[in-house]
Amino acid sequence: MWPLDPSRKEVLGFAVSCRVLTLALQVLTRFLCSSTPIVYWFSAHLLLDQEPLLRSLEAMPGKPPAGHPPPGQKVPRNSMMGLLYNWKTCSLVTRCILGYFVTYWLLGLLLHCNWLPWT
């Protein structure tokens, strides 16, 4: 079967542990992000609690604020696009949450299209 060469045992152990870790991460992300909305509820709660731009848009849902937007800020109808347009004026919590979701989306797009393991 396999000779007792230590380099082959190490390579086999490394390959098996990498595959188990990859499968565990894929299953965990599928369970956490697909079957439970808790991740999205929590991030939405943090965004509404920490971001002043969303609080100003929250007063009039479905309508852009009357008059001109503040100088240097664009205010579109979609509040998430508004946060992305005004990235520099957002709070640190908002930047971290948006950065996570945009990075997850881009990595998933690139890796899945290239037949690499991604959920």
Phi and psi restraints in degrees (range 20) as a CNS / XPLOR table:
assign (resid 1 and name C) (resid 2 and name N)
       (resid 2 and name CA) (resid 2 and name C) 1.0 -100.5 20.0 2
assign (resid 2 and name N) (resid 2 and name CA)
       (resid 2 and name C) (resid 3 and name N) 1.0 130.2 20.0 2
assign (resid 2 and name C) (resid 3 and name N)
       (resid 3 and name CA) (resid 3 and name C) 1.0 -67.2 20.0 2
assign (resid 3 and name N) (resid 3 and name CA)
       (resid 3 and name C) (resid 4 and name N) 1.0 163.0 20.0 2
assign (resid 3 and name C) (resid 4 and name N)
       (resid 4 and name CA) (resid 4 and name C) 1.0 -84.5 20.0 2
assign (resid 4 and name N) (resid 4 and name CA)
       (resid 4 and name C) (resid 5 and name N) 1.0 39.1 20.0 2
assign (resid 4 and name C) (resid 5 and name N)
       (resid 5 and name CA) (resid 5 and name C) 1.0 -77.3 20.0 2
assign (resid 5 and name N) (resid 5 and name CA)
       (resid 5 and name C) (resid 6 and name N) 1.0 122.8 20.0 2
assign (resid 5 and name C) (resid 6 and name N)
       (resid 6 and name CA) (resid 6 and name C) 1.0 -64.4 20.0 2
assign (resid 6 and name N) (resid 6 and name CA)
       (resid 6 and name C) (resid 7 and name N) 1.0 -28.9 20.0 2
assign (resid 6 and name C) (resid 7 and name N)
       (resid 7 and name CA) (resid 7 and name C) 1.0 -67.7 20.0 2
assign (resid 7 and name N) (resid 7 and name CA)
       (resid 7 and name C) (resid 8 and name N) 1.0 -36.3 20.0 2
assign (resid 7 and name C) (resid 8 and name N)
       (resid 8 and name CA) (resid 8 and name C) 1.0 -71.3 20.0 2
assign (resid 8 and name N) (resid 8 and name CA)
       (resid 8 and name C) (resid 9 and name N) 1.0 -36.8 20.0 2
assign (resid 8 and name C) (resid 9 and name N)
       (resid 9 and name CA) (resid 9 and name C) 1.0 -64.3 20.0 2
assign (resid 9 and name N) (resid 9 and name CA)
       (resid 9 and name C) (resid 10 and name N) 1.0 -41.3 20.0 2
assign (resid 9 and name C) (resid 10 and name N)
       (resid 10 and name CA) (resid 10 and name C) 1.0 -66.0 20.0 2
assign (resid 10 and name N) (resid 10 and name CA)
       (resid 10 and name C) (resid 11 and name N) 1.0 -41.3 20.0 2
assign (resid 10 and name C) (resid 11 and name N)
       (resid 11 and name CA) (resid 11 and name C) 1.0 -65.2 20.0 2
assign (resid 11 and name N) (resid 11 and name CA)
       (resid 11 and name C) (resid 12 and name N) 1.0 -43.2 20.0 2
assign (resid 11 and name C) (resid 12 and name N)
       (resid 12 and name CA) (resid 12 and name C) 1.0 -63.6 20.0 2
assign (resid 12 and name N) (resid 12 and name CA)
       (resid 12 and name C) (resid 13 and name N) 1.0 -44.6 20.0 2
assign (resid 12 and name C) (resid 13 and name N)
       (resid 13 and name CA) (resid 13 and name C) 1.0 -62.0 20.0 2
assign (resid 13 and name N) (resid 13 and name CA)
       (resid 13 and name C) (resid 14 and name N) 1.0 -41.4 20.0 2
assign (resid 13 and name C) (resid 14 and name N)
       (resid 14 and name CA) (resid 14 and name C) 1.0 -64.6 20.0 2
assign (resid 14 and name N) (resid 14 and name CA)
       (resid 14 and name C) (resid 15 and name N) 1.0 -43.8 20.0 2
assign (resid 14 and name C) (resid 15 and name N)
       (resid 15 and name CA) (resid 15 and name C) 1.0 -64.5 20.0 2
assign (resid 15 and name N) (resid 15 and name CA)
       (resid 15 and name C) (resid 16 and name N) 1.0 -42.4 20.0 2
assign (resid 15 and name C) (resid 16 and name N)
       (resid 16 and name CA) (resid 16 and name C) 1.0 -66.5 20.0 2
assign (resid 16 and name N) (resid 16 and name CA)
       (resid 16 and name C) (resid 17 and name N) 1.0 -43.3 20.0 2
assign (resid 16 and name C) (resid 17 and name N)
       (resid 17 and name CA) (resid 17 and name C) 1.0 -66.9 20.0 2
assign (resid 17 and name N) (resid 17 and name CA)
       (resid 17 and name C) (resid 18 and name N) 1.0 -36.5 20.0 2
assign (resid 17 and name C) (resid 18 and name N)
       (resid 18 and name CA) (resid 18 and name C) 1.0 -64.5 20.0 2
assign (resid 18 and name N) (resid 18 and name CA)
       (resid 18 and name C) (resid 19 and name N) 1.0 -41.3 20.0 2
assign (resid 18 and name C) (resid 19 and name N)
       (resid 19 and name CA) (resid 19 and name C) 1.0 -67.5 20.0 2
assign (resid 19 and name N) (resid 19 and name CA)
       (resid 19 and name C) (resid 20 and name N) 1.0 -40.5 20.0 2
assign (resid 19 and name C) (resid 20 and name N)
       (resid 20 and name CA) (resid 20 and name C) 1.0 -65.0 20.0 2
assign (resid 20 and name N) (resid 20 and name CA)
       (resid 20 and name C) (resid 21 and name N) 1.0 -42.6 20.0 2
assign (resid 20 and name C) (resid 21 and name N)
       (resid 21 and name CA) (resid 21 and name C) 1.0 -63.7 20.0 2
assign (resid 21 and name N) (resid 21 and name CA)
       (resid 21 and name C) (resid 22 and name N) 1.0 -42.0 20.0 2
assign (resid 21 and name C) (resid 22 and name N)
       (resid 22 and name CA) (resid 22 and name C) 1.0 -63.2 20.0 2
assign (resid 22 and name N) (resid 22 and name CA)
       (resid 22 and name C) (resid 23 and name N) 1.0 -44.7 20.0 2
assign (resid 22 and name C) (resid 23 and name N)
       (resid 23 and name CA) (resid 23 and name C) 1.0 -65.1 20.0 2
assign (resid 23 and name N) (resid 23 and name CA)
       (resid 23 and name C) (resid 24 and name N) 1.0 -40.9 20.0 2
assign (resid 23 and name C) (resid 24 and name N)
       (resid 24 and name CA) (resid 24 and name C) 1.0 -63.9 20.0 2
assign (resid 24 and name N) (resid 24 and name CA)
       (resid 24 and name C) (resid 25 and name N) 1.0 -41.8 20.0 2
assign (resid 24 and name C) (resid 25 and name N)
       (resid 25 and name CA) (resid 25 and name C) 1.0 -66.2 20.0 2
assign (resid 25 and name N) (resid 25 and name CA)
       (resid 25 and name C) (resid 26 and name N) 1.0 -39.7 20.0 2
assign (resid 25 and name C) (resid 26 and name N)
       (resid 26 and name CA) (resid 26 and name C) 1.0 -65.2 20.0 2
assign (resid 26 and name N) (resid 26 and name CA)
       (resid 26 and name C) (resid 27 and name N) 1.0 -43.2 20.0 2
assign (resid 26 and name C) (resid 27 and name N)
       (resid 27 and name CA) (resid 27 and name C) 1.0 -66.5 20.0 2
assign (resid 27 and name N) (resid 27 and name CA)
       (resid 27 and name C) (resid 28 and name N) 1.0 -41.7 20.0 2
assign (resid 27 and name C) (resid 28 and name N)
       (resid 28 and name CA) (resid 28 and name C) 1.0 -63.2 20.0 2
assign (resid 28 and name N) (resid 28 and name CA)
       (resid 28 and name C) (resid 29 and name N) 1.0 -44.3 20.0 2
assign (resid 28 and name C) (resid 29 and name N)
       (resid 29 and name CA) (resid 29 and name C) 1.0 -67.8 20.0 2
assign (resid 29 and name N) (resid 29 and name CA)
       (resid 29 and name C) (resid 30 and name N) 1.0 -33.2 20.0 2
assign (resid 29 and name C) (resid 30 and name N)
       (resid 30 and name CA) (resid 30 and name C) 1.0 -66.3 20.0 2
assign (resid 30 and name N) (resid 30 and name CA)
       (resid 30 and name C) (resid 31 and name N) 1.0 -44.0 20.0 2
assign (resid 30 and name C) (resid 31 and name N)
       (resid 31 and name CA) (resid 31 and name C) 1.0 -67.2 20.0 2
assign (resid 31 and name N) (resid 31 and name CA)
       (resid 31 and name C) (resid 32 and name N) 1.0 -43.7 20.0 2
assign (resid 31 and name C) (resid 32 and name N)
       (resid 32 and name CA) (resid 32 and name C) 1.0 -73.4 20.0 2
assign (resid 32 and name N) (resid 32 and name CA)
       (resid 32 and name C) (resid 33 and name N) 1.0 -41.5 20.0 2
assign (resid 32 and name C) (resid 33 and name N)
       (resid 33 and name CA) (resid 33 and name C) 1.0 -96.1 20.0 2
assign (resid 33 and name N) (resid 33 and name CA)
       (resid 33 and name C) (resid 34 and name N) 1.0 -22.0 20.0 2
assign (resid 33 and name C) (resid 34 and name N)
       (resid 34 and name CA) (resid 34 and name C) 1.0 -99.7 20.0 2
assign (resid 34 and name N) (resid 34 and name CA)
       (resid 34 and name C) (resid 35 and name N) 1.0 -37.8 20.0 2
assign (resid 34 and name C) (resid 35 and name N)
       (resid 35 and name CA) (resid 35 and name C) 1.0 -97.8 20.0 2
assign (resid 35 and name N) (resid 35 and name CA)
       (resid 35 and name C) (resid 36 and name N) 1.0 -16.4 20.0 2
assign (resid 35 and name C) (resid 36 and name N)
       (resid 36 and name CA) (resid 36 and name C) 1.0 -126.7 20.0 2
assign (resid 36 and name N) (resid 36 and name CA)
       (resid 36 and name C) (resid 37 and name N) 1.0 133.0 20.0 2
assign (resid 36 and name C) (resid 37 and name N)
       (resid 37 and name CA) (resid 37 and name C) 1.0 -86.8 20.0 2
assign (resid 37 and name N) (resid 37 and name CA)
       (resid 37 and name C) (resid 38 and name N) 1.0 10.6 20.0 2
assign (resid 37 and name C) (resid 38 and name N)
       (resid 38 and name CA) (resid 38 and name C) 1.0 -61.9 20.0 2
assign (resid 38 and name N) (resid 38 and name CA)
       (resid 38 and name C) (resid 39 and name N) 1.0 -39.9 20.0 2
assign (resid 38 and name C) (resid 39 and name N)
       (resid 39 and name CA) (resid 39 and name C) 1.0 -60.0 20.0 2
assign (resid 39 and name N) (resid 39 and name CA)
       (resid 39 and name C) (resid 40 and name N) 1.0 -43.0 20.0 2
assign (resid 39 and name C) (resid 40 and name N)
       (resid 40 and name CA) (resid 40 and name C) 1.0 -74.1 20.0 2
assign (resid 40 and name N) (resid 40 and name CA)
       (resid 40 and name C) (resid 41 and name N) 1.0 -36.9 20.0 2
assign (resid 40 and name C) (resid 41 and name N)
       (resid 41 and name CA) (resid 41 and name C) 1.0 -62.8 20.0 2
assign (resid 41 and name N) (resid 41 and name CA)
       (resid 41 and name C) (resid 42 and name N) 1.0 -44.9 20.0 2
assign (resid 41 and name C) (resid 42 and name N)
       (resid 42 and name CA) (resid 42 and name C) 1.0 -65.8 20.0 2
assign (resid 42 and name N) (resid 42 and name CA)
       (resid 42 and name C) (resid 43 and name N) 1.0 -43.2 20.0 2
assign (resid 42 and name C) (resid 43 and name N)
       (resid 43 and name CA) (resid 43 and name C) 1.0 -67.7 20.0 2
assign (resid 43 and name N) (resid 43 and name CA)
       (resid 43 and name C) (resid 44 and name N) 1.0 -36.5 20.0 2
assign (resid 43 and name C) (resid 44 and name N)
       (resid 44 and name CA) (resid 44 and name C) 1.0 -66.3 20.0 2
assign (resid 44 and name N) (resid 44 and name CA)
       (resid 44 and name C) (resid 45 and name N) 1.0 -39.0 20.0 2
assign (resid 44 and name C) (resid 45 and name N)
       (resid 45 and name CA) (resid 45 and name C) 1.0 -62.2 20.0 2
assign (resid 45 and name N) (resid 45 and name CA)
       (resid 45 and name C) (resid 46 and name N) 1.0 -44.6 20.0 2
assign (resid 45 and name C) (resid 46 and name N)
       (resid 46 and name CA) (resid 46 and name C) 1.0 -63.9 20.0 2
assign (resid 46 and name N) (resid 46 and name CA)
       (resid 46 and name C) (resid 47 and name N) 1.0 -41.0 20.0 2
assign (resid 46 and name C) (resid 47 and name N)
       (resid 47 and name CA) (resid 47 and name C) 1.0 -63.7 20.0 2
assign (resid 47 and name N) (resid 47 and name CA)
       (resid 47 and name C) (resid 48 and name N) 1.0 -45.6 20.0 2
assign (resid 47 and name C) (resid 48 and name N)
       (resid 48 and name CA) (resid 48 and name C) 1.0 -68.3 20.0 2
assign (resid 48 and name N) (resid 48 and name CA)
       (resid 48 and name C) (resid 49 and name N) 1.0 -29.9 20.0 2
assign (resid 48 and name C) (resid 49 and name N)
       (resid 49 and name CA) (resid 49 and name C) 1.0 -80.7 20.0 2
assign (resid 49 and name N) (resid 49 and name CA)
       (resid 49 and name C) (resid 50 and name N) 1.0 -34.2 20.0 2
assign (resid 49 and name C) (resid 50 and name N)
       (resid 50 and name CA) (resid 50 and name C) 1.0 -103.1 20.0 2
assign (resid 50 and name N) (resid 50 and name CA)
       (resid 50 and name C) (resid 51 and name N) 1.0 -16.9 20.0 2
assign (resid 50 and name C) (resid 51 and name N)
       (resid 51 and name CA) (resid 51 and name C) 1.0 -103.8 20.0 2
assign (resid 51 and name N) (resid 51 and name CA)
       (resid 51 and name C) (resid 52 and name N) 1.0 115.3 20.0 2
assign (resid 51 and name C) (resid 52 and name N)
       (resid 52 and name CA) (resid 52 and name C) 1.0 -68.0 20.0 2
assign (resid 52 and name N) (resid 52 and name CA)
       (resid 52 and name C) (resid 53 and name N) 1.0 -30.1 20.0 2
assign (resid 52 and name C) (resid 53 and name N)
       (resid 53 and name CA) (resid 53 and name C) 1.0 -63.8 20.0 2
assign (resid 53 and name N) (resid 53 and name CA)
       (resid 53 and name C) (resid 54 and name N) 1.0 -38.7 20.0 2
assign (resid 53 and name C) (resid 54 and name N)
       (resid 54 and name CA) (resid 54 and name C) 1.0 -70.2 20.0 2
assign (resid 54 and name N) (resid 54 and name CA)
       (resid 54 and name C) (resid 55 and name N) 1.0 -33.4 20.0 2
assign (resid 54 and name C) (resid 55 and name N)
       (resid 55 and name CA) (resid 55 and name C) 1.0 -66.4 20.0 2
assign (resid 55 and name N) (resid 55 and name CA)
       (resid 55 and name C) (resid 56 and name N) 1.0 -34.2 20.0 2
assign (resid 55 and name C) (resid 56 and name N)
       (resid 56 and name CA) (resid 56 and name C) 1.0 -72.8 20.0 2
assign (resid 56 and name N) (resid 56 and name CA)
       (resid 56 and name C) (resid 57 and name N) 1.0 -34.6 20.0 2
assign (resid 56 and name C) (resid 57 and name N)
       (resid 57 and name CA) (resid 57 and name C) 1.0 -77.3 20.0 2
assign (resid 57 and name N) (resid 57 and name CA)
       (resid 57 and name C) (resid 58 and name N) 1.0 -22.5 20.0 2
assign (resid 57 and name C) (resid 58 and name N)
       (resid 58 and name CA) (resid 58 and name C) 1.0 -67.8 20.0 2
assign (resid 58 and name N) (resid 58 and name CA)
       (resid 58 and name C) (resid 59 and name N) 1.0 -27.2 20.0 2
assign (resid 58 and name C) (resid 59 and name N)
       (resid 59 and name CA) (resid 59 and name C) 1.0 -64.6 20.0 2
assign (resid 59 and name N) (resid 59 and name CA)
       (resid 59 and name C) (resid 60 and name N) 1.0 -34.5 20.0 2
assign (resid 59 and name C) (resid 60 and name N)
       (resid 60 and name CA) (resid 60 and name C) 1.0 -124.9 20.0 2
assign (resid 60 and name N) (resid 60 and name CA)
       (resid 60 and name C) (resid 61 and name N) 1.0 83.4 20.0 2
assign (resid 60 and name C) (resid 61 and name N)
       (resid 61 and name CA) (resid 61 and name C) 1.0 -68.4 20.0 2
assign (resid 61 and name N) (resid 61 and name CA)
       (resid 61 and name C) (resid 62 and name N) 1.0 138.8 20.0 2
assign (resid 61 and name C) (resid 62 and name N)
       (resid 62 and name CA) (resid 62 and name C) 1.0 84.0 20.0 2
assign (resid 62 and name N) (resid 62 and name CA)
       (resid 62 and name C) (resid 63 and name N) 1.0 -11.6 20.0 2
assign (resid 62 and name C) (resid 63 and name N)
       (resid 63 and name CA) (resid 63 and name C) 1.0 -120.5 20.0 2
assign (resid 63 and name N) (resid 63 and name CA)
       (resid 63 and name C) (resid 64 and name N) 1.0 138.4 20.0 2
assign (resid 63 and name C) (resid 64 and name N)
       (resid 64 and name CA) (resid 64 and name C) 1.0 -71.7 20.0 2
assign (resid 64 and name N) (resid 64 and name CA)
       (resid 64 and name C) (resid 65 and name N) 1.0 154.9 20.0 2
assign (resid 64 and name C) (resid 65 and name N)
       (resid 65 and name CA) (resid 65 and name C) 1.0 -59.8 20.0 2
assign (resid 65 and name N) (resid 65 and name CA)
       (resid 65 and name C) (resid 66 and name N) 1.0 146.1 20.0 2
assign (resid 65 and name C) (resid 66 and name N)
       (resid 66 and name CA) (resid 66 and name C) 1.0 -67.1 20.0 2
assign (resid 66 and name N) (resid 66 and name CA)
       (resid 66 and name C) (resid 67 and name N) 1.0 149.6 20.0 2
assign (resid 66 and name C) (resid 67 and name N)
       (resid 67 and name CA) (resid 67 and name C) 1.0 79.1 20.0 2
assign (resid 67 and name N) (resid 67 and name CA)
       (resid 67 and name C) (resid 68 and name N) 1.0 -161.2 20.0 2
assign (resid 67 and name C) (resid 68 and name N)
       (resid 68 and name CA) (resid 68 and name C) 1.0 -88.5 20.0 2
assign (resid 68 and name N) (resid 68 and name CA)
       (resid 68 and name C) (resid 69 and name N) 1.0 147.5 20.0 2
assign (resid 68 and name C) (resid 69 and name N)
       (resid 69 and name CA) (resid 69 and name C) 1.0 -67.8 20.0 2
assign (resid 69 and name N) (resid 69 and name CA)
       (resid 69 and name C) (resid 70 and name N) 1.0 161.9 20.0 2
assign (resid 69 and name C) (resid 70 and name N)
       (resid 70 and name CA) (resid 70 and name C) 1.0 -57.1 20.0 2
assign (resid 70 and name N) (resid 70 and name CA)
       (resid 70 and name C) (resid 71 and name N) 1.0 152.3 20.0 2
assign (resid 70 and name C) (resid 71 and name N)
       (resid 71 and name CA) (resid 71 and name C) 1.0 -59.1 20.0 2
assign (resid 71 and name N) (resid 71 and name CA)
       (resid 71 and name C) (resid 72 and name N) 1.0 134.2 20.0 2
assign (resid 71 and name C) (resid 72 and name N)
       (resid 72 and name CA) (resid 72 and name C) 1.0 82.2 20.0 2
assign (resid 72 and name N) (resid 72 and name CA)
       (resid 72 and name C) (resid 73 and name N) 1.0 5.7 20.0 2
assign (resid 72 and name C) (resid 73 and name N)
       (resid 73 and name CA) (resid 73 and name C) 1.0 -125.7 20.0 2
assign (resid 73 and name N) (resid 73 and name CA)
       (resid 73 and name C) (resid 74 and name N) 1.0 138.2 20.0 2
assign (resid 73 and name C) (resid 74 and name N)
       (resid 74 and name CA) (resid 74 and name C) 1.0 -101.9 20.0 2
assign (resid 74 and name N) (resid 74 and name CA)
       (resid 74 and name C) (resid 75 and name N) 1.0 139.4 20.0 2
assign (resid 74 and name C) (resid 75 and name N)
       (resid 75 and name CA) (resid 75 and name C) 1.0 -126.6 20.0 2
assign (resid 75 and name N) (resid 75 and name CA)
       (resid 75 and name C) (resid 76 and name N) 1.0 93.1 20.0 2
assign (resid 75 and name C) (resid 76 and name N)
       (resid 76 and name CA) (resid 76 and name C) 1.0 -83.0 20.0 2
assign (resid 76 and name N) (resid 76 and name CA)
       (resid 76 and name C) (resid 77 and name N) 1.0 176.9 20.0 2
assign (resid 76 and name C) (resid 77 and name N)
       (resid 77 and name CA) (resid 77 and name C) 1.0 -70.1 20.0 2
assign (resid 77 and name N) (resid 77 and name CA)
       (resid 77 and name C) (resid 78 and name N) 1.0 -35.1 20.0 2
assign (resid 77 and name C) (resid 78 and name N)
       (resid 78 and name CA) (resid 78 and name C) 1.0 -82.3 20.0 2
assign (resid 78 and name N) (resid 78 and name CA)
       (resid 78 and name C) (resid 79 and name N) 1.0 120.4 20.0 2
assign (resid 78 and name C) (resid 79 and name N)
       (resid 79 and name CA) (resid 79 and name C) 1.0 -69.4 20.0 2
assign (resid 79 and name N) (resid 79 and name CA)
       (resid 79 and name C) (resid 80 and name N) 1.0 -31.1 20.0 2
assign (resid 79 and name C) (resid 80 and name N)
       (resid 80 and name CA) (resid 80 and name C) 1.0 -68.2 20.0 2
assign (resid 80 and name N) (resid 80 and name CA)
       (resid 80 and name C) (resid 81 and name N) 1.0 -38.7 20.0 2
assign (resid 80 and name C) (resid 81 and name N)
       (resid 81 and name CA) (resid 81 and name C) 1.0 -66.3 20.0 2
assign (resid 81 and name N) (resid 81 and name CA)
       (resid 81 and name C) (resid 82 and name N) 1.0 -33.6 20.0 2
assign (resid 81 and name C) (resid 82 and name N)
       (resid 82 and name CA) (resid 82 and name C) 1.0 -62.3 20.0 2
assign (resid 82 and name N) (resid 82 and name CA)
       (resid 82 and name C) (resid 83 and name N) 1.0 -39.6 20.0 2
assign (resid 82 and name C) (resid 83 and name N)
       (resid 83 and name CA) (resid 83 and name C) 1.0 -68.0 20.0 2
assign (resid 83 and name N) (resid 83 and name CA)
       (resid 83 and name C) (resid 84 and name N) 1.0 -38.2 20.0 2
assign (resid 83 and name C) (resid 84 and name N)
       (resid 84 and name CA) (resid 84 and name C) 1.0 -69.0 20.0 2
assign (resid 84 and name N) (resid 84 and name CA)
       (resid 84 and name C) (resid 85 and name N) 1.0 -37.5 20.0 2
assign (resid 84 and name C) (resid 85 and name N)
       (resid 85 and name CA) (resid 85 and name C) 1.0 -64.4 20.0 2
assign (resid 85 and name N) (resid 85 and name CA)
       (resid 85 and name C) (resid 86 and name N) 1.0 -38.5 20.0 2
assign (resid 85 and name C) (resid 86 and name N)
       (resid 86 and name CA) (resid 86 and name C) 1.0 -101.8 20.0 2
assign (resid 86 and name N) (resid 86 and name CA)
       (resid 86 and name C) (resid 87 and name N) 1.0 43.5 20.0 2
assign (resid 86 and name C) (resid 87 and name N)
       (resid 87 and name CA) (resid 87 and name C) 1.0 -56.5 20.0 2
assign (resid 87 and name N) (resid 87 and name CA)
       (resid 87 and name C) (resid 88 and name N) 1.0 -41.7 20.0 2
assign (resid 87 and name C) (resid 88 and name N)
       (resid 88 and name CA) (resid 88 and name C) 1.0 -70.2 20.0 2
assign (resid 88 and name N) (resid 88 and name CA)
       (resid 88 and name C) (resid 89 and name N) 1.0 -25.6 20.0 2
assign (resid 88 and name C) (resid 89 and name N)
       (resid 89 and name CA) (resid 89 and name C) 1.0 -95.0 20.0 2
assign (resid 89 and name N) (resid 89 and name CA)
       (resid 89 and name C) (resid 90 and name N) 1.0 -2.1 20.0 2
assign (resid 89 and name C) (resid 90 and name N)
       (resid 90 and name CA) (resid 90 and name C) 1.0 -76.3 20.0 2
assign (resid 90 and name N) (resid 90 and name CA)
       (resid 90 and name C) (resid 91 and name N) 1.0 158.7 20.0 2
assign (resid 90 and name C) (resid 91 and name N)
       (resid 91 and name CA) (resid 91 and name C) 1.0 -73.7 20.0 2
assign (resid 91 and name N) (resid 91 and name CA)
       (resid 91 and name C) (resid 92 and name N) 1.0 168.0 20.0 2
assign (resid 91 and name C) (resid 92 and name N)
       (resid 92 and name CA) (resid 92 and name C) 1.0 -64.1 20.0 2
assign (resid 92 and name N) (resid 92 and name CA)
       (resid 92 and name C) (resid 93 and name N) 1.0 -38.7 20.0 2
assign (resid 92 and name C) (resid 93 and name N)
       (resid 93 and name CA) (resid 93 and name C) 1.0 -62.3 20.0 2
assign (resid 93 and name N) (resid 93 and name CA)
       (resid 93 and name C) (resid 94 and name N) 1.0 -43.6 20.0 2
assign (resid 93 and name C) (resid 94 and name N)
       (resid 94 and name CA) (resid 94 and name C) 1.0 -64.3 20.0 2
assign (resid 94 and name N) (resid 94 and name CA)
       (resid 94 and name C) (resid 95 and name N) 1.0 -42.3 20.0 2
assign (resid 94 and name C) (resid 95 and name N)
       (resid 95 and name CA) (resid 95 and name C) 1.0 -62.0 20.0 2
assign (resid 95 and name N) (resid 95 and name CA)
       (resid 95 and name C) (resid 96 and name N) 1.0 -41.2 20.0 2
assign (resid 95 and name C) (resid 96 and name N)
       (resid 96 and name CA) (resid 96 and name C) 1.0 -65.6 20.0 2
assign (resid 96 and name N) (resid 96 and name CA)
       (resid 96 and name C) (resid 97 and name N) 1.0 -44.2 20.0 2
assign (resid 96 and name C) (resid 97 and name N)
       (resid 97 and name CA) (resid 97 and name C) 1.0 -66.6 20.0 2
assign (resid 97 and name N) (resid 97 and name CA)
       (resid 97 and name C) (resid 98 and name N) 1.0 -47.8 20.0 2
assign (resid 97 and name C) (resid 98 and name N)
       (resid 98 and name CA) (resid 98 and name C) 1.0 -64.8 20.0 2
assign (resid 98 and name N) (resid 98 and name CA)
       (resid 98 and name C) (resid 99 and name N) 1.0 -39.8 20.0 2
assign (resid 98 and name C) (resid 99 and name N)
       (resid 99 and name CA) (resid 99 and name C) 1.0 -61.6 20.0 2
assign (resid 99 and name N) (resid 99 and name CA)
       (resid 99 and name C) (resid 100 and name N) 1.0 -40.3 20.0 2
assign (resid 99 and name C) (resid 100 and name N)
       (resid 100 and name CA) (resid 100 and name C) 1.0 -63.0 20.0 2
assign (resid 100 and name N) (resid 100 and name CA)
       (resid 100 and name C) (resid 101 and name N) 1.0 -50.0 20.0 2
assign (resid 100 and name C) (resid 101 and name N)
       (resid 101 and name CA) (resid 101 and name C) 1.0 -68.8 20.0 2
assign (resid 101 and name N) (resid 101 and name CA)
       (resid 101 and name C) (resid 102 and name N) 1.0 -37.7 20.0 2
assign (resid 101 and name C) (resid 102 and name N)
       (resid 102 and name CA) (resid 102 and name C) 1.0 -68.8 20.0 2
assign (resid 102 and name N) (resid 102 and name CA)
       (resid 102 and name C) (resid 103 and name N) 1.0 -41.0 20.0 2
assign (resid 102 and name C) (resid 103 and name N)
       (resid 103 and name CA) (resid 103 and name C) 1.0 -64.8 20.0 2
assign (resid 103 and name N) (resid 103 and name CA)
       (resid 103 and name C) (resid 104 and name N) 1.0 -42.1 20.0 2
assign (resid 103 and name C) (resid 104 and name N)
       (resid 104 and name CA) (resid 104 and name C) 1.0 -61.2 20.0 2
assign (resid 104 and name N) (resid 104 and name CA)
       (resid 104 and name C) (resid 105 and name N) 1.0 -42.0 20.0 2
assign (resid 104 and name C) (resid 105 and name N)
       (resid 105 and name CA) (resid 105 and name C) 1.0 -65.5 20.0 2
assign (resid 105 and name N) (resid 105 and name CA)
       (resid 105 and name C) (resid 106 and name N) 1.0 -47.5 20.0 2
assign (resid 105 and name C) (resid 106 and name N)
       (resid 106 and name CA) (resid 106 and name C) 1.0 -66.2 20.0 2
assign (resid 106 and name N) (resid 106 and name CA)
       (resid 106 and name C) (resid 107 and name N) 1.0 -44.1 20.0 2
assign (resid 106 and name C) (resid 107 and name N)
       (resid 107 and name CA) (resid 107 and name C) 1.0 -64.4 20.0 2
assign (resid 107 and name N) (resid 107 and name CA)
       (resid 107 and name C) (resid 108 and name N) 1.0 -40.8 20.0 2
assign (resid 107 and name C) (resid 108 and name N)
       (resid 108 and name CA) (resid 108 and name C) 1.0 -62.4 20.0 2
assign (resid 108 and name N) (resid 108 and name CA)
       (resid 108 and name C) (resid 109 and name N) 1.0 -40.9 20.0 2
assign (resid 108 and name C) (resid 109 and name N)
       (resid 109 and name CA) (resid 109 and name C) 1.0 -63.4 20.0 2
assign (resid 109 and name N) (resid 109 and name CA)
       (resid 109 and name C) (resid 110 and name N) 1.0 -47.2 20.0 2
assign (resid 109 and name C) (resid 110 and name N)
       (resid 110 and name CA) (resid 110 and name C) 1.0 -69.4 20.0 2
assign (resid 110 and name N) (resid 110 and name CA)
       (resid 110 and name C) (resid 111 and name N) 1.0 -44.1 20.0 2
assign (resid 110 and name C) (resid 111 and name N)
       (resid 111 and name CA) (resid 111 and name C) 1.0 -75.2 20.0 2
assign (resid 111 and name N) (resid 111 and name CA)
       (resid 111 and name C) (resid 112 and name N) 1.0 -40.0 20.0 2
assign (resid 111 and name C) (resid 112 and name N)
       (resid 112 and name CA) (resid 112 and name C) 1.0 -67.1 20.0 2
assign (resid 112 and name N) (resid 112 and name CA)
       (resid 112 and name C) (resid 113 and name N) 1.0 -38.9 20.0 2
assign (resid 112 and name C) (resid 113 and name N)
       (resid 113 and name CA) (resid 113 and name C) 1.0 -67.2 20.0 2
assign (resid 113 and name N) (resid 113 and name CA)
       (resid 113 and name C) (resid 114 and name N) 1.0 -22.4 20.0 2
assign (resid 113 and name C) (resid 114 and name N)
       (resid 114 and name CA) (resid 114 and name C) 1.0 -100.1 20.0 2
assign (resid 114 and name N) (resid 114 and name CA)
       (resid 114 and name C) (resid 115 and name N) 1.0 19.6 20.0 2
assign (resid 114 and name C) (resid 115 and name N)
       (resid 115 and name CA) (resid 115 and name C) 1.0 59.9 20.0 2
assign (resid 115 and name N) (resid 115 and name CA)
       (resid 115 and name C) (resid 116 and name N) 1.0 31.2 20.0 2
assign (resid 115 and name C) (resid 116 and name N)
       (resid 116 and name CA) (resid 116 and name C) 1.0 -98.4 20.0 2
assign (resid 116 and name N) (resid 116 and name CA)
       (resid 116 and name C) (resid 117 and name N) 1.0 155.6 20.0 2
assign (resid 116 and name C) (resid 117 and name N)
       (resid 117 and name CA) (resid 117 and name C) 1.0 -67.9 20.0 2
assign (resid 117 and name N) (resid 117 and name CA)
       (resid 117 and name C) (resid 118 and name N) 1.0 118.1 20.0 2
assign (resid 117 and name C) (resid 118 and name N)
       (resid 118 and name CA) (resid 118 and name C) 1.0 -156.7 20.0 2
assign (resid 118 and name N) (resid 118 and name CA)
       (resid 118 and name C) (resid 119 and name N) 1.0 146.2 20.0 2
